[in-house]
């Protein structure tokens, strides 16, 4: 009788453990590929391979690791429009609101937020952001109030973001790029002009003599750092300080009247020598390109090679996959859904508390180990029962005489 009770109990424990593991696996949420986002408006790639990248899709904030993306809880009442990541710690993320001139910082991957009102008396929203991790400076671009310079003084009580500078502009800020090496490079782009920071953003100067309107700006955290600008007519330019520029168009094809239109140029945040450029040619004096190609450089712009040619729409923005050379996502003039070009995208799953890694980890692994021991015990007890010839014994301590079955 005791053996049967043990056999039954062991079987129930085994079934319960397996069922709990199966239920946990079935209920564990998984990330989606970035190609399932439909209205992507802002992107901030992690500087570390395996770090967290962030994207804004339809006013919502998403986090992505190793190709899998999941929504994060944004600050209450905020329609997210801009995002920046701390290059030294991808768990630290900054977001800007579309419906107010306010920014928010989270230092734990979006689990909690601390807010800061950039300008309480002004209307509008935040359009672009970039964070200098070395000097702890956050640059915030707006629709109608220029660029604000905020200093990050820490995460303790009474600390956070402090206003420390302002560049008044008459047109919306489209893009901001900074370095995090300590050089203090910072650039602001509008539809007509490119500005460079002086004295770590306390003053700003207009960049003159570009061979066309600025269409893109990005900074590589190389040693020394470099800034790249895309132009409508002169292709891609590079500079060490933003004052003197030279063209780096070897391998980029001209078309139409020979002017090289660059709609975007970006640096892989985890590999400062890897660049991507979206190009097109002008015709009959038009600024917008008629043909569209995506090219890659693995030597800082020294030589470019073609990755893809777009047939139905021009490239509007490029989103590099951090650390995955040859993989870049394209937003086109016809769609804000990321389109992968180059190498095949990774199918790894996001590893975080919100999106557990596939396979056996933590409690699941322990459950299977216990289940294994339980099954072994089941086999041993079954064998003992068979060898005993079906005998059932009840000890004399129970005050009942022993009985022979059969």
N, C-alpha and C positions, 0 to 999 in steps of 0.2 A: 504493500500500500504506500509506504513512504517513497519508494522508488518511482511509483506512478505519479505521486504528487510532485516530486522533483522534476520528473520528465515534463509534466504539464506546465509547471511554473517556468521552467527553462524555455520551453517552446513559446509561451506567452511573452516572456521578456525579449526573446529573439525577434518575434513578430513586431512587438512594440518599437524596438530600436530601429528595425529596418523601415517600418512605416514612418517613424519620426524623421529619419534621414531623407526618405523619399519626399515627404511633405515639405521639408525645409528646402530641398533642391527645387521642388516645383514652385514654391512661393518666392524664391530668391529672384529679385529683379535683375534684368540684364541690360547693358547699355545698347544704344542704337548707333548705327554708323552715322557720320556727319552728313552723308548724302541724303538722309531722311529729314534733315532740317530744311524748311521751305522758304523762310524769309530772313536769311542770315544778314545781319546789319553790322556786326562788329566782331572782331576776333583778336585774341591775344594768346600766342603760342608759348608754351613753357620753354625755358632755356635749358632744362635738363631732360635727357632722354628718360621717359617714364614719368615725367612730372605732369602736373595738371595744366591743361590748356583750357581756355574759356571762350565761349561764343555767345552772342546775343541773337536770338531768333524770335521775331515777332514780339519783342518786348520782354521775353523771358530769358533767364540766364541758364546756360548749360556748362557743365564741366566734362572734359574728356581726357582720358588716359589710354594710351596704346590703341587708339582708334575707336573706342566705345564712349558714347556720350550719354549723359543723364541730366535731367533738369535739377536745378538748385532752387531753394527757397529764397527769393529776392526780398529785400526790405519791404515791409508792408506799405502798400499804396504807391509803389514805385514802378513806373514803366521803364525798364532798363534800355538805354540807348548806346552806351559806350562802356568799354571794359579795358582794364590794364592789369598786368600781373607783375608781381615782384620777381625779378629775374634771379634773386638769391634764394627765394623761398616761394614755390608755386602754390603753397597753401594760402598765401597772402594775395588777395584780389581786391581791386577797386572797381566800382561801377558808378556810372553817371546816369542821372535820370533824364528822361525825355520830357517829363511834365513839370519839372521844377529845376532851378539852378542849385542842385544839391548833389553831393557825392557821398559814397559809403565805402567803408573798408571792412573786410573780414579777414581775420588772421588764422582762421581754422577751416578754410576751404568752403566758406559759405554757410556755416552752421550758425553764426551770429554776426551781427552787423553794428557798426558804429557810424552814425551819420554826421555830416557837416554841411551847413548851408553856405554855399559859395558867395551868394549875394542875395540876401533876403528881399531887398527892395526892387530887384530886377525880374523881368519875366523872360521866358524862353526855356531852353533846355541845354543839356550837355551833348556835344556832338563828337568829341574825340578826347582820348586820354593817353598818357604815357607816363611811366614811373622810372625815375633814375634811382636804382637800388643802392648805388654807392653813396650818393649825396642825400638820399632820402627825400627826394623832391618829386612831387606829383604835379604834372602839367595838365590843366583842364581847359579844353576848348569849348566854346559855346556858340549858339546860333547868332546872338546879337550883342554879346558883351565881351568879345575878344578871348584872351587866354589868362587864366589865373594860375599863379604859382603857389603851391601849398607845400608846407614842410611837414613831414611825418616825424613826430617827436616821440613816438613809442606807443605801447599798448596798455600802460598802467593807468590807474585812476587819475583823471584829470588830464590825461595825455590824448594824443590823436593827431588830427590835422590842424595846421595853423596857417592862415593866410599870410603870404610873405612876398607878394608881387602881383602886378596886373599889367597886361598889354591890351590897350583898347584898340579894337579893330572895327571897321565899318561893314565887313562882310563875314559870313559864317566861316568858322574854322572847319576844314575838311579832314585834316590829318596832322598828327604830332608824332615826332620820332626823337628818341633820346638814346644816349649810351649809358651803360652802368659800369664803366671801367674807372671812373674818377675824373675823366677829361672834361665833363660838364657840357658835352655837346647836346644841343636841343634845337629842333627845327619845327616850325609851324607852317603849314601850307593852307592857302585859300585858293579859290578858283583862279586868281590872277597873279598872286605873289607867293614868294617863299621867304620866310624870315628865319634868321639864325640868332641864337642866344649869345649874349655877351655877359660876362661876369656871372655865369651860372644862372642865367635867366633873369637877372635884375634889370638888364637892358636888352633891347632887340634891334637888329639891323636888317634892312631889306637886302636880299641877295640880288645883285644886278648882273646884267650881261649874260643871262641864260639864253641859249639859242632856241627859245620858244617858251610858251607858258609852262609852268611846273604842273606835272600830272601825278607825281608820286614822290615820296621821300621815305627813306629807310636808313637805319644805322646798324652797322655791324660791330659787335663787341670784340673786335680783333685787337691785336697789339702791334701798332697803335690802332685805335678805332677809326672807321671810315664811314662817311656818309655818301649815299647814292641818291641821285635824283633822276626821275623820269621826266622827259620833256615832250612837248608837241612840236617836233621838228628836228631836235638834235639827238634823239635817242637817250641813252643812259650816260650820266656823268658821275664822276667820283671825286671826292675831296677829302682831305684830312681835317679841315677846319671849317669848311663852308664858305671860305673866301675865294680860294683858287680852285678851279674845276678843270677836268679833262675828260674827254669822251672815251668810253670803253664799249665800243660797238662791234668788235671783231667777231664775226659769225652771225650778227643780226642782219637780216636782209632788208634792204630798202625796197619800196614799191611805189607805184604811181609816179609822182613828180620827183621822187628821190628823197623826200623828207621822211624821217623815221619817227613815227608816233609811238610813244610808250604809254600805254594806259595804266600800267602798274609795274613796280619793281619791288621785290621783297627779299629779305635775308632769312635763311633758316635760323631761327633763334638758338638752336642747339649746335649749329655748325656755321660759324661766321664767314667761312669761305664759300659757302654754297648760296647762290643767288638764283632767283627766277624773275623773268621779265615777260610781260605780255606786250606784244608789238603789233603795229599795223602801218600801212602806208597812207599818205594823203593824196588826194587827187583834185585838181581844179581848185586848189586853195582851201579845201575843206580841212578843218582841224581834226575831225574824227577819222579814224582809220577805216578803210574799206575791207582790208584783209586782216586776219587776226592769227597770230602764232604765239605759242608759249615756248620759251627757251630757258635753258639752265646753264649756269656757270659753276664750276667746282674750284675755280682759282681766283675768286674775288672779282670776277668780271674781265679777266684777261682774255678768255675765249668762251664763246657761247656755242651751244649745240641745241638743235631743235628737239622739242619734246612732243608737240602736237600742233595741229592746225585746226582752227575752229571754222566750221562751214556755215552755220546758220546765224551766229551772233558774235559780236565782239566781246573780248574779255574786259570786264570791269574791275575786278579785284582778284588777287591771288592769295591763297591761304596755304602756307607751307606746312607739311607734316613734320614736326620737330624730330630731327635726327634721322629721317628716312630720305636719303638722297634720291632724287628722281621722282618723288611723290609730292604733287601739289594739287590743290583743289582750286577750281575756277568758278567765280561768279560772273555771269555774263550780263550783257545789256538786256537780255530777254528773260533771265531767271536769276533769282537769289538762292536757288538750290545748288549747293556745292557739287561740282562735276570733277571727278578724279581724272587727272591726266598723268602720263608717265608710267611708273611702275604700278603693280597691283597694290591696292591698299591693304594694310595689315588687318587681320581678323581677330586679333587678341582682344580680350575683354577687360573693361575698366576694373581696376583693383582699388577698392575703397570700402568704407563702411557701408555706403549706400548700394554699391554694386560689388558683391563678393566675387572673388575669383572662382572660375570654374574648377571642379575637381574636389578633392577631399581636403578640408582645412578645419582646424579647431574642433568644435563639438562634433561635427560630422565624422571626422576621422576617429575620434574617441568612440563614437557610437558603433562604427564598423569594427573596431578592435574588440569592444565588449561583445558584439554580436558573434564575432569569430570564436571568442572564448566560450560563449554560451553554446554555440553549435558543437564545439569540441566536447564540451561536457555532456551534451545530449547524446553524442555518439558513444562516449565511454559508458554512460549509464545504460544505454540500450544494449551494448555488448555484455555488460555485467548481468543484465536481466536475462539475456539469452543463455549465457553460460550457467546461470543459476538454475536452468531447467524450469523456469517458471515458478520457482519456490517463492513463497511469501512468508516472511518471518516477522513476528511481533514479539518484541522483547518482554521478558517477565516483569519488567518494571511497570508495565501497564496492568498487571494483575490478570492477564489473560494467558491461557496456555497456548503454546506454539501449535500451529496447525500445518499439516502437509496438504498442499493443493492436490486435487484429483482424488 
